[in-house]
Amino acid sequence: MVRRPKRNKRDGKVVKRPPLSREEIEEKERQKEDRELRKKELLESQKQNESFIKSCFSIVRAYWGIDNCIVSILSPKVTFDSNVFDEQIFKDTASIDYNSQGELIKITIQSVDLGKVTISLKEVGYRKKYIAIQLNGPSPNFQTTGIEGIKLRLKEVLHKLEKDYKIKIKYNPDYVRFKKIELAFTIAFNKLPSLQTRQLLMRALVADKKRDLKNYSTSQNADYFPIITIEINKKEKHTFYNKIEKAKKNKQIPKKNSSLKNLEVFRYEIELTGSKIAEQLDSHYLAQLTDEMIIQYLELLISDSVFRYIKIIIDATIKCEKMLAKNFKQNNQQNYIAQFLQDINDQLSTTTISDLIDEDIIAFLPIRFLKTNKGETKRRILENFQLKEKNTGTKHEVGKMTSWQVLEIIRVMFHSLEEAKKYGLGTRINPSTTFYKTFPLKTYPLKERNEIFNDTISNNTREKNLKIKC
């Protein structure tokens, strides 16, 4: 085995490299073996992660729970042996801070299995000693838990600190409070929900605020936006994002040839920090908070989303009615419907959402700018939007029935809270099965939709009464 000759850039002559030594050859072989071993270990880990993700949905297709959180232990008693600071585990995962007088004031530990732990050992003014502990769930992060699970996580971290770092902590359980808590709804779809469906769901769940659409660095479709975030304020943030896409980004599952092809997991996450926790949940102390208190908050949040959803539908109907009336006034009777279709297409191409949420809005339009033929006008509008579907089988965006899908997802959210009342918050796993459940995002065929629309149109116009009179 010899090195390739290297061409000298200045004079164009070929400079021959000396042959590799036996040690260099052996080193290259070792590096190759290490790469192959790491690749094999990664594939095995990814395979186990795929099985774990499936198991999270072995009993139910969706669940509420607590995701990651940060707790603070106030006025703890910390004992440690400073001699262990020279051990390798401290060098690899910890930083030690001293003040100008040489006094130890803070120990910060961060590792994959432990998370982040900050131990403040010095009282300054009103600031007491404290320990801030990041309590993360197991990796990959698909499993959530309840309050009792958070208590167990805390015990495991404190045990690890004592066992691995020789740091012993005594504290009053009543002095443990949340600094941050993530409340999560995790759902397994049978296919990807559209961006329109996800945006409407977030509009219903959160009071109308600016939505921030983001992509992962590994996202192949620039227009998909797997992350939708709404920041209410600095202490409250709502996010709906693709968990599978995130796991691929973190190399926890394969990007290609994954066994999770028909499993699209999304998470709706409510992040509360600081005073917002007690404001929304009635307490921020671990000893006082219960699953029931969290469920009560979530029930109120989902109940509000139903009223907000109804308002969104009503507002959309009003906007579309105004748009049609304006087009009717500015265009002749042959062109105003075509112009309405063009206006909706323009909105979808520039903002990813439109005033016409889906075809169902058309069936409820009052059509006040016409005195007669209101029902027939609605059917003509529907025909214009459905023309491509009739000819090619490809639905217009408004034919995907976004509002119906969102309503079904909200129902699943309510049902999952009822499950949490019975069994507690968090993921329930059946270890004896490889079967998993998903929520089917229903597609509505043209015939089925039009039968529903015809009933709606007949019921909310004068057609029915006129037929009876005749």
C-alpha positions as CSV (number, residue, x, y, z in Angstrom):
1,M,0.0,0.0,0.0
2,V,1.6,3.3,-1.2
3,R,0.5,6.9,-1.1
4,R,-0.8,8.6,-4.2
5,P,1.8,10.9,-5.8
6,K,1.1,14.6,-5.2
7,R,1.4,17.2,-8.0
8,N,3.4,20.3,-7.2
9,K,1.3,23.3,-8.0
10,R,4.2,25.6,-8.8
11,D,6.1,23.6,-11.4
12,G,3.5,21.0,-12.2
13,K,6.0,18.2,-11.3
14,V,4.7,15.1,-9.6
15,V,6.1,14.8,-6.1
16,K,6.2,11.2,-4.9
17,R,5.2,10.5,-1.3
18,P,7.2,7.9,0.6
19,P,5.3,4.7,1.3
20,L,3.4,4.4,4.5
21,S,5.2,2.8,7.5
22,R,3.8,-0.3,9.1
23,E,2.7,1.8,12.1
24,E,0.8,4.2,9.8
25,I,-0.9,1.4,8.0
26,E,-1.9,-0.2,11.3
27,E,-3.2,3.2,12.5
28,K,-5.4,3.6,9.4
29,E,-6.8,0.1,9.8
30,R,-7.6,0.9,13.4
31,Q,-9.4,4.1,12.4
32,K,-11.4,2.2,9.8
33,E,-12.4,-0.4,12.3
34,D,-13.4,2.3,14.8
35,R,-15.6,4.0,12.2
36,E,-17.3,0.8,11.2
37,L,-17.8,0.0,14.9
38,R,-19.3,3.4,15.6
39,K,-21.6,3.1,12.6
40,K,-22.8,-0.4,13.7
41,E,-23.4,0.9,17.3
42,L,-25.3,3.9,15.9
43,L,-27.5,1.7,13.7
44,E,-28.2,-0.6,16.6
45,S,-29.1,2.4,18.9
46,Q,-31.4,3.8,16.2
47,K,-33.1,0.5,15.8
48,Q,-33.7,0.4,19.6
49,N,-35.0,4.0,19.5
50,E,-37.5,3.1,16.8
51,S,-38.8,0.3,18.9
52,F,-39.1,2.6,21.9
53,I,-41.0,5.3,20.0
54,K,-43.5,2.7,18.8
55,S,-43.9,1.4,22.3
56,C,-45.0,4.9,23.5
57,F,-48.2,4.4,21.5
58,S,-48.8,0.7,22.3
59,I,-51.8,1.6,24.5
60,V,-53.1,5.0,23.3
61,R,-52.5,7.1,20.2
62,A,-52.1,10.4,22.1
63,Y,-51.2,11.4,25.7
64,W,-50.7,14.4,27.9
65,G,-47.8,14.7,30.3
66,I,-44.8,16.7,31.7
67,D,-41.8,16.8,29.4
68,N,-38.6,18.5,30.5
69,C,-38.5,20.8,33.5
70,I,-36.1,22.7,35.8
71,V,-36.6,22.5,39.5
72,S,-34.8,24.6,42.2
73,I,-34.0,23.3,45.7
74,L,-33.9,26.3,48.1
75,S,-31.5,26.4,51.1
76,P,-30.0,22.9,50.6
77,K,-27.3,21.4,52.8
78,V,-24.5,20.3,50.5
79,T,-21.5,18.2,51.5
80,F,-18.7,17.1,49.2
81,D,-15.0,16.1,49.1
82,S,-13.0,18.7,47.2
83,N,-10.3,16.0,46.5
84,V,-12.6,14.4,43.9
85,F,-12.5,17.6,41.8
86,D,-9.4,16.2,40.3
87,E,-11.1,13.0,39.1
88,Q,-11.7,12.5,35.4
89,I,-15.5,12.8,35.7
90,F,-15.2,16.3,37.0
91,K,-12.8,17.3,34.3
92,D,-15.1,15.9,31.6
93,T,-18.5,17.2,32.8
94,A,-18.1,19.9,35.6
95,S,-16.8,23.4,36.1
96,I,-15.8,24.8,39.5
97,D,-16.2,28.5,40.2
98,Y,-14.3,30.4,43.0
99,N,-14.7,34.1,44.1
100,S,-11.8,36.5,44.4
101,Q,-11.1,35.3,48.0
102,G,-10.6,31.8,46.7
103,E,-13.9,30.5,48.1
104,L,-15.9,27.9,46.2
105,I,-19.1,29.5,45.1
106,K,-20.6,27.3,42.4
107,I,-20.4,23.8,40.8
108,T,-21.9,23.3,37.4
109,I,-22.3,19.8,36.0
110,Q,-23.6,19.0,32.6
111,S,-23.7,15.5,31.0
112,V,-25.9,13.5,28.6
113,D,-27.3,11.2,31.2
114,L,-27.5,13.7,34.1
115,G,-28.7,16.9,32.3
116,K,-27.5,20.2,33.8
117,V,-27.1,20.7,37.6
118,T,-26.1,24.1,39.1
119,I,-25.1,24.1,42.7
120,S,-24.8,27.7,44.2
121,L,-22.9,27.5,47.5
122,K,-22.7,31.2,48.5
123,E,-25.4,33.4,50.0
124,V,-25.2,37.0,48.6
125,G,-27.7,39.5,50.1
126,Y,-31.2,38.2,49.7
127,R,-29.9,35.4,47.4
128,K,-29.9,32.1,49.3
129,K,-28.1,28.9,48.5
130,Y,-29.9,26.8,45.8
131,I,-29.5,23.9,43.4
132,A,-31.1,24.2,39.9
133,I,-31.6,20.8,38.3
134,Q,-32.7,20.1,34.8
135,L,-34.9,17.0,34.8
136,N,-35.0,15.6,31.3
137,G,-36.9,12.5,30.3
138,P,-35.2,9.4,28.7
139,S,-33.7,9.7,25.2
140,P,-35.1,9.8,22.7
141,N,-37.5,12.3,24.2
142,F,-40.9,10.9,23.3
143,Q,-42.0,9.7,26.8
144,T,-43.6,12.1,29.3
145,T,-44.6,11.7,32.9
146,G,-46.7,13.1,35.8
147,I,-45.8,14.8,39.0
148,E,-44.8,11.5,40.7
149,G,-42.5,10.8,37.8
150,I,-40.8,14.2,38.3
151,K,-40.2,13.4,41.9
152,L,-38.7,10.1,40.9
153,R,-36.4,11.8,38.3
154,L,-35.2,14.2,41.1
155,K,-34.3,11.3,43.3
156,E,-32.4,9.6,40.5
157,V,-30.4,12.7,39.8
158,L,-29.5,13.3,43.5
159,H,-28.6,9.6,43.8
160,K,-26.3,9.9,40.8
161,L,-24.7,13.1,42.2
162,E,-23.9,11.2,45.4
163,K,-22.7,8.0,43.7
164,D,-20.6,9.5,40.8
165,Y,-19.6,12.9,42.0
166,K,-19.6,12.3,45.8
167,I,-21.9,15.3,46.3
168,K,-24.5,14.7,49.0
169,I,-27.5,16.9,49.2
170,K,-30.0,17.2,52.1
171,Y,-33.1,19.4,51.6
172,N,-36.7,20.0,52.7
173,P,-39.1,18.6,50.0
174,D,-41.4,21.6,50.6
175,Y,-38.6,23.9,49.3
176,V,-38.4,22.4,45.8
177,R,-40.1,24.5,43.2
178,F,-40.4,24.6,39.4
179,K,-38.4,27.2,37.5
180,K,-39.6,25.9,34.2
181,I,-42.1,23.2,33.2
182,E,-43.1,21.9,29.8
183,L,-46.6,20.5,29.5
184,A,-46.9,18.3,26.4
185,F,-49.6,16.7,24.2
186,T,-48.0,14.0,22.1
187,I,-49.9,12.4,19.2
188,A,-49.1,9.8,16.5
189,F,-50.6,10.5,13.1
190,N,-50.8,8.0,10.3
191,K,-49.5,10.7,7.9
192,L,-48.1,14.2,8.0
193,P,-50.7,16.9,8.8
194,S,-50.7,19.8,6.4
195,L,-49.2,23.2,7.3
196,Q,-52.7,24.6,7.0
197,T,-54.1,22.1,9.5
198,R,-51.3,22.7,12.0
199,Q,-51.6,26.5,11.7
200,L,-55.4,26.4,12.3
201,L,-54.9,24.2,15.3
202,M,-52.4,26.6,16.8
203,R,-54.8,29.6,16.1
204,A,-57.4,27.7,18.0
205,L,-55.2,26.8,20.9
206,V,-53.5,30.1,21.4
207,A,-55.0,33.6,21.4
208,D,-54.2,35.3,18.0
209,K,-50.5,36.1,18.1
210,K,-47.8,36.1,15.5
211,R,-46.9,32.5,14.6
212,D,-43.2,31.8,14.0
213,L,-42.6,29.1,11.3
214,K,-39.3,27.3,11.4
215,N,-37.5,24.4,9.7
216,Y,-34.9,22.0,11.0
217,S,-31.5,22.3,9.4
218,T,-32.1,18.8,8.0
219,S,-35.6,19.6,6.5
220,Q,-35.7,18.7,2.8
221,N,-38.9,20.7,2.1
222,A,-38.3,24.4,2.7
223,D,-42.1,25.1,2.6
224,Y,-43.1,22.4,5.2
225,F,-42.1,24.2,8.4
226,P,-42.2,21.4,11.0
227,I,-42.0,23.9,13.9
228,I,-44.7,26.4,14.7
229,T,-44.1,28.6,17.7
230,I,-46.2,31.3,19.4
231,E,-44.6,33.3,22.2
232,I,-47.2,34.9,24.5
233,N,-44.6,36.6,26.5
234,K,-41.1,35.8,28.0
235,K,-42.7,33.4,30.5
236,E,-45.1,31.5,28.2
237,K,-44.5,29.8,24.9
238,H,-46.5,27.4,22.8
239,T,-45.0,25.1,20.2
240,F,-46.3,22.4,17.8
241,Y,-43.5,20.5,16.2
242,N,-42.6,17.2,14.4
243,K,-40.9,14.9,16.8
244,I,-39.8,12.4,14.1
245,E,-38.1,15.2,12.2
246,K,-36.3,16.3,15.3
247,A,-35.2,12.7,16.1
248,K,-33.7,12.4,12.6
249,K,-31.9,15.7,13.1
250,N,-30.3,14.4,16.3
251,K,-29.4,11.1,14.6
252,Q,-31.6,9.2,17.0
253,I,-33.4,7.4,14.1
254,P,-32.3,6.8,10.5
255,K,-33.0,9.6,8.0
256,K,-33.8,7.0,5.4
257,N,-35.2,3.5,5.4
258,S,-36.8,4.0,8.8
259,S,-39.4,1.6,10.2
260,L,-41.4,4.6,11.3
261,K,-42.8,5.4,7.8
262,N,-46.4,5.3,8.8
263,L,-45.8,7.0,12.2
264,E,-45.7,10.8,12.3
265,V,-45.4,12.0,15.9
266,F,-46.1,15.6,16.7
267,R,-46.0,17.4,20.1
268,Y,-47.9,20.4,21.3
269,E,-45.8,21.9,24.1
270,I,-46.7,24.6,26.6
271,E,-43.6,26.1,28.3
272,L,-44.2,28.0,31.5
273,T,-41.4,29.7,33.4
274,G,-41.0,31.7,36.6
275,S,-44.1,33.3,38.1
276,K,-46.2,32.1,35.2
277,I,-46.2,28.6,36.6
278,A,-47.9,29.5,39.9
279,E,-50.2,31.9,37.9
280,Q,-51.5,29.2,35.6
281,L,-51.2,26.1,37.9
282,D,-52.0,27.7,41.3
283,S,-48.6,26.6,42.7
284,H,-45.0,26.2,41.6
285,Y,-43.9,23.9,44.5
286,L,-43.3,20.3,43.6
287,A,-44.8,19.1,46.9
288,Q,-48.1,21.0,46.3
289,L,-48.6,20.4,42.5
290,T,-50.7,17.4,41.5
291,D,-51.7,15.9,38.2
292,E,-55.2,17.0,38.9
293,M,-54.2,20.7,39.1
294,I,-52.3,20.4,35.8
295,I,-55.3,18.6,34.1
296,Q,-57.6,21.3,35.3
297,Y,-55.5,24.0,33.7
298,L,-55.3,22.0,30.4
299,E,-59.1,21.4,30.4
300,L,-59.6,25.1,30.6
301,L,-57.1,25.7,27.8
302,I,-58.7,23.2,25.4
303,S,-62.2,24.5,26.3
304,D,-61.1,28.0,25.3
305,S,-59.8,26.6,22.0
306,V,-63.2,25.3,21.1
307,F,-64.7,28.8,21.5
308,R,-61.7,30.3,19.7
309,Y,-62.2,27.8,16.9
310,I,-65.8,28.7,16.4
311,K,-64.9,32.4,16.3
312,I,-62.2,31.7,13.7
313,I,-64.8,29.9,11.5
314,I,-67.3,32.8,11.9
315,D,-64.6,35.4,11.1
316,A,-63.6,33.5,8.0
317,T,-67.2,33.3,6.8
318,I,-67.6,37.1,7.2
319,K,-64.3,37.8,5.4
320,C,-65.2,35.5,2.5
321,E,-68.7,37.1,2.2
322,K,-67.1,40.5,2.0
323,M,-64.6,39.4,-0.6
324,L,-67.3,37.8,-2.7
325,A,-69.6,40.9,-2.4
326,K,-66.7,43.1,-3.5
327,N,-65.9,40.9,-6.5
328,F,-69.5,40.8,-7.4
329,K,-69.7,44.6,-7.4
330,Q,-66.4,45.1,-9.3
331,N,-66.8,42.3,-11.9
332,N,-69.6,41.0,-14.0
333,Q,-71.7,38.1,-12.9
334,Q,-69.7,35.6,-15.0
335,N,-66.3,36.5,-13.6
336,Y,-66.7,37.3,-9.9
337,I,-66.5,33.7,-8.8
338,A,-63.4,33.1,-10.9
339,Q,-61.9,36.2,-9.3
340,F,-62.7,34.9,-5.8
341,L,-60.9,31.7,-6.6
342,Q,-57.9,33.7,-7.8
343,D,-57.9,35.8,-4.7
344,I,-57.8,32.7,-2.5
345,N,-55.0,31.2,-4.5
346,D,-53.0,34.4,-4.2
347,Q,-53.4,34.3,-0.4
348,L,-52.2,30.7,-0.2
349,S,-49.2,31.4,-2.3
350,T,-48.0,34.4,-0.3
351,T,-49.1,33.7,3.3
352,T,-49.6,29.8,3.5
353,I,-53.1,30.5,4.9
354,S,-56.2,32.0,3.4
355,D,-59.5,33.6,4.5
356,L,-61.2,30.6,3.0
357,I,-60.2,27.9,5.5
358,D,-61.8,25.1,3.5
359,E,-64.9,24.3,1.4
360,D,-67.1,24.1,4.5
361,I,-67.0,27.9,4.8
362,I,-68.6,28.2,1.3
363,A,-71.7,26.1,2.4
364,F,-72.3,28.6,5.3
365,L,-71.9,31.8,3.3
366,P,-75.0,34.0,3.6
367,I,-74.6,35.5,0.0
368,R,-76.5,38.6,1.1
369,F,-75.5,40.5,-2.1
370,L,-77.9,38.2,-4.0
371,K,-81.7,38.1,-3.5
372,T,-82.2,34.8,-5.2
373,N,-80.3,31.6,-6.2
374,K,-78.1,31.7,-3.1
375,G,-77.9,27.9,-2.8
376,E,-77.1,27.5,-6.5
377,T,-74.4,30.2,-6.2
378,K,-72.7,28.3,-3.4
379,R,-72.7,25.1,-5.5
380,R,-71.2,27.0,-8.4
381,I,-68.4,28.3,-6.1
382,L,-67.7,24.8,-4.9
383,E,-67.6,23.5,-8.5
384,N,-65.0,26.1,-9.4
385,F,-62.7,25.0,-6.5
386,Q,-63.4,21.3,-7.2
387,L,-62.8,21.4,-11.0
388,K,-59.2,20.3,-10.8
389,E,-60.1,17.5,-8.4
390,K,-62.8,16.2,-10.8
391,N,-60.4,16.2,-13.8
392,T,-57.1,15.0,-12.1
393,G,-58.0,13.7,-8.7
394,T,-55.8,16.3,-7.0
395,K,-57.6,18.3,-4.3
396,H,-57.4,22.1,-4.0
397,E,-55.9,23.1,-0.7
398,V,-59.4,24.1,0.6
399,G,-60.7,20.6,-0.3
400,K,-58.5,19.0,2.3
401,M,-61.1,20.0,5.0
402,T,-58.7,21.6,7.5
403,S,-61.4,22.6,9.9
404,W,-62.8,19.1,10.2
405,Q,-59.4,17.7,10.9
406,V,-58.6,20.3,13.5
407,L,-61.9,19.6,15.3
408,E,-61.1,15.9,15.4
409,I,-57.6,16.7,16.9
410,I,-59.2,18.9,19.6
411,R,-61.6,16.0,20.4
412,V,-58.6,13.7,20.8
413,M,-57.0,16.2,23.2
414,F,-60.1,16.2,25.3
415,H,-60.3,12.4,25.3
416,S,-56.6,12.2,26.3
417,L,-57.3,14.4,29.3
418,E,-60.1,12.0,30.3
419,E,-57.5,9.1,30.1
420,A,-55.1,11.2,32.3
421,K,-57.8,11.6,34.9
422,K,-58.1,7.8,35.2
423,Y,-54.4,6.8,34.9
424,G,-52.4,9.9,35.6
425,L,-50.4,12.1,33.2
426,G,-47.6,10.6,31.1
427,T,-46.9,7.8,28.7
428,R,-48.2,4.3,29.3
429,I,-46.4,1.4,27.6
430,N,-47.4,-2.2,27.0
431,P,-44.0,-4.0,26.9
432,S,-45.6,-7.3,25.6
433,T,-46.6,-6.0,22.2
434,T,-44.9,-4.4,19.1
435,F,-48.3,-3.1,17.9
436,Y,-48.8,0.7,18.0
437,K,-51.8,3.0,17.5
438,T,-52.1,6.1,15.3
439,F,-54.7,8.8,14.8
440,P,-55.9,8.6,11.2
441,L,-56.0,12.0,9.5
442,K,-59.1,11.4,7.4
443,T,-59.3,12.4,3.8
444,Y,-62.8,13.2,2.5
445,P,-63.7,12.1,-1.0
446,L,-65.5,14.5,-3.3
447,K,-68.8,12.7,-3.2
448,E,-68.9,12.5,0.6
449,R,-68.0,16.2,1.0
450,N,-70.7,17.3,-1.5
451,E,-73.4,15.3,0.2
452,I,-72.6,17.1,3.5
453,F,-72.4,20.5,1.7
454,N,-75.7,19.9,0.0
455,D,-77.4,19.2,3.3
456,T,-75.8,22.3,4.8
457,I,-76.8,24.5,1.9
458,S,-80.4,23.2,1.9
459,N,-80.7,23.8,5.7
460,N,-79.2,27.3,5.9
461,T,-80.9,28.9,2.8
462,R,-84.6,29.3,1.8
463,E,-84.4,26.4,-0.6
464,K,-86.1,24.0,1.7
465,N,-89.0,26.3,2.6
466,L,-89.5,27.2,-1.1
467,K,-89.7,23.6,-2.1
468,I,-92.3,22.9,0.6
469,K,-94.4,25.9,-0.5
470,C,-94.3,24.8,-4.1
